[in-house]
Amino acid sequence: MDEPEGRGAFGGFIGPRTLLGLVANTAPWLLPGGAGESQLEAAIRPSAVPSGPRQWHAILRAGERLASTADPGPGERTDYFALCLAAHFASAATYVPTDVDTKIRRALWLEAVGTDELARMRALALGLAVWDMREVSARIVLVEGIGAVSGHDGERLSVLCGGLVAALEARDASGARELEDAIDAELVREARAFDRTARAPGAELELLRLASVLTHNAGDVMQGLAAPAERPVAHAAVQRFGDLAHERFARYGGSFGRAAALYRELLASEGHRNYPLRKPRALRTDPRLLLPIAPFLDDWGERVARFPALADADRAEIVSALVEGCRKLPGQTGYYRALAGFARAHPRGLEAPELMQLYPASVKRGLRAADLRQKLAVKRESFEASYAKRARIVLRA
């Protein structure tokens, strides 16, 4: 039996097996096994897994063989970098993301400066562009002629920006240029997606979803470019790519500025980390239960009400988490919409006897509160039409 991994088991970082355990905890449908698994995946190094849409899954499988070591060499650190990339990709849109983002944005990059591993790490980071997130995210906006735009693109941008800082630190001009071109191409693509959707009649809700994605992705860029004060090498990159949601909106045609305006006026209260939904473990059992982009959660609430694999106790726990979330997160509306969708789809609504007997007393009181009842009474069509109208007003301002 393998020895338990302690804190900082891999060169001061979380151990590989512990990291894989965290992925299995938040997305148990992924490990072990999964579509496309092969013996090859488990027999090669994580950083040597061939590129492709499911490379992330193959890296997770190969990561099972990466040993904990107090003093890993440069190649082992690259293997660990690949594993962290895959673990973060697999969990970023789940209810309990793995906490390795600073490692793939900064720490592992900067530790590789002065070694021959930067080129291999750069190839892995550039390969993220073809990874398929449909198995691990419901926060995807499909734009005709452009493709999928999601928060995973922001995570990728932050990794590329971290690599850019490291390339500049290493005075690797060609590597820095390759990363800059990739960052610019993605930001251009997202700006085009926003502009195309803004021009499309009746696409206001998709535009708002994109506004949420673009604003968060702009923040991810800043996270990736952040460097300690003694490393001012990224100044030019920050001037080019930084603060897209806050200043100099002429960059990228102003799309990120317009997205930020929509987000600030209509969506900022929805940008929390959904801590209340971490408790119901049943939500982690199937990718079809992943949370979409708030506040438009009516369909998700209906799915929870009807999902055949959920027991009454599971549904009661999820409703309880939503009601408690409404109380703890003032200003948000997404949880109310999830409850409204659940109430419509469940045969006997939120106060079905089989559910009421399982709710805590505080949730029973919350369900009968006048404020909650008033918000749940708003029809989906009215709610969404209101957001669409307000979005057009903000864009015209």
Long-range contacts (C-beta under 8 A, 24 or more apart in sequence): 5-68, 9-68, 9-70, 10-68, 10-69, 10-72, 10-80, 11-69, 11-70, 11-71, 11-72, 11-77, 11-80, 13-80, 13-100, 13-103, 13-107, 14-100, 15-68, 16-63, 16-64, 16-66, 16-67, 16-68, 16-80, 16-83, 17-64, 17-68, 19-63, 19-83, 19-84, 19-87, 19-98, 19-100, 20-60, 20-63, 20-64, 20-83, 20-87, 22-87, 22-91, 22-96, 22-98, 23-60, 23-87, 23-90, 23-91, 23-98, 25-96, 25-284, 26-91, 26-94, 26-95, 26-96, 26-97, 26-98, 26-284, 27-90, 27-91, 27-94, 27-136, 27-284, 27-287, 28-284, 28-285, 29-285, 29-286, 29-287, 30-57, 30-60, 30-90, 30-135, 30-136, 31-60, 31-61, 32-61, 37-61, 45-75, 45-79, 46-79, 46-80, 46-82, 46-83, 46-86, 47-75, 47-78, 47-79, 47-81, 47-82, 47-120, 47-124, 49-82, 51-127, 51-130, 52-130, 53-130, 53-131, 53-132, 54-131, 54-132, 55-86, 55-127, 55-130, 55-131, 56-85, 56-86, 56-89, 56-90, 56-131, 57-86, 57-90, 57-135, 59-83, 59-85, 59-86, 60-86, 60-87, 60-90, 63-87, 74-112, 74-115, 74-116, 74-117, 75-117, 77-108, 77-111, 77-112, 77-117, 78-112, 78-117, 78-120, 78-121, 78-124, 80-108, 81-108, 81-112, 81-121, 81-124, 82-124, 84-108, 85-124, 85-125, 85-128, 85-159, 88-155, 89-128, 89-131, 89-133, 89-136, 89-152, 89-155, 90-136, 91-136, 92-136, 92-137, 92-151, 92-152, 92-155, 93-133, 93-136, 93-137, 93-138, 93-139, 93-150, 93-151, 93-152, 93-290, 93-291, 94-136, 94-284, 94-290, 95-274, 95-277, 95-278, 95-283, 95-284, 95-291, 96-278, 96-284, 101-155, 101-158, 101-223, 104-158, 104-159, 104-162, 105-158, 105-159, 105-161, 105-162, 105-223, 105-224, 105-226, 106-162, 106-165, 106-224, 106-226, 106-227, 109-162, 109-163, 109-165, 109-166, 110-165, 110-166, 110-169, 112-166, 113-166, 113-169, 113-170, 114-170, 118-163, 118-166, 118-167, 118-170, 118-172, 118-175, 119-175, 121-163, 121-166, 122-163, 122-167, 122-175, 122-178, 122-179, 125-156, 125-159, 125-160, 125-163, 125-179, 126-160, 126-178, 126-179, 126-182, 128-156, 128-159, 128-160, 129-156, 129-182, 129-186, 135-287, 136-287, 136-290, 137-290, 138-287, 138-290, 138-291, 138-292, 138-300, 139-213, 139-290, 139-291, 139-292, 139-293, 141-193, 141-197, 141-206, 141-209, 141-210, 141-213, 141-293, 143-193, 143-196, 143-197, 143-206, 143-210, 144-196, 145-196, 146-189, 146-192, 146-193, 146-196, 149-189, 149-190, 149-193, 149-210, 149-213, 149-214, 150-213, 151-213, 151-216, 151-217, 153-186, 153-190, 153-213, 153-217, 154-213, 154-216, 154-217, 154-218, 154-219, 154-220, 154-221, 155-220, 156-186, 157-183, 157-186, 157-187, 157-217, 157-220, 157-221, 157-224, 158-220, 158-221, 158-223, 158-224, 159-224, 160-186, 160-224, 161-221, 161-223, 161-224, 161-225, 161-237, 161-241, 162-224, 164-224, 164-225, 164-234, 164-237, 165-224, 165-225, 165-227, 165-231, 165-233, 165-234, 165-237, 168-233, 168-234, 168-237, 169-231, 169-233, 180-237, 180-240, 183-221, 183-241, 184-240, 184-241, 187-221, 187-241, 187-244, 187-252, 187-256, 188-252, 190-214, 190-217, 190-252, 190-255, 190-256, 191-252, 191-253, 191-255, 191-256, 192-255, 194-255, 194-256, 194-258, 194-259, 195-253, 195-255, 198-258, 198-395, 202-388, 204-387, 204-388, 204-389, 204-391, 204-392, 205-296, 205-384, 205-387, 205-388, 207-262, 207-391, 208-262, 208-266, 208-267, 208-296, 208-387, 208-391, 209-293, 209-296, 210-259, 211-258, 211-259, 211-260, 211-262, 211-263, 211-266, 211-267, 212-263, 212-267, 212-270, 212-271, 212-293, 212-294, 213-293, 214-245, 214-255, 214-256, 214-259, 214-260, 215-245, 215-256, 215-259, 215-260, 215-263, 215-267, 216-271, 218-243, 218-244, 218-245, 218-256, 218-259, 218-260, 219-245, 258-395, 261-394, 261-395, 261-397, 262-391, 262-394, 262-395, 265-390, 265-394, 266-387, 266-390, 266-391, 266-394, 267-294, 267-295, 269-329, 269-330, 269-331, 269-332, 269-333, 270-294, 270-295, 270-332, 270-333, 270-334, 272-329, 272-332, 274-325, 276-321, 276-322, 276-324, 276-325, 276-328, 276-329, 276-335, 277-318, 277-321, 277-322, 277-325, 279-317, 279-321, 280-314, 280-317, 280-318, 280-321, 282-310, 282-311, 282-314, 282-317, 282-318, 283-318, 285-309, 294-332, 294-333, 294-334, 294-337, 295-332, 295-333, 295-334, 295-337, 295-387, 296-334, 296-337, 296-384, 296-387, 297-334, 297-335, 297-337, 297-338, 297-341, 298-337, 298-338, 298-340, 298-341, 298-344, 298-380, 299-341, 300-338, 300-341, 301-337, 301-338, 301-339, 301-340, 301-341, 301-342, 301-343, 301-344, 301-345, 302-341, 302-342, 302-344, 302-345, 303-341, 303-345, 304-338, 304-341, 304-342, 305-341, 305-342, 305-343, 305-344, 305-345, 305-346, 306-345, 306-346, 312-354, 312-355, 312-358, 313-358, 315-342, 315-346, 315-355, 316-355, 316-358, 316-359, 317-358, 319-350, 319-355, 319-359, 319-363, 320-359, 320-360, 320-363, 323-363, 323-366, 323-367, 323-372, 324-362, 324-363, 324-366, 326-366, 326-372, 327-366, 333-375, 333-383, 336-372, 336-375, 336-376, 337-380, 337-383, 339-372, 339-376, 340-375, 340-376, 340-378, 340-380, 341-380, 343-376
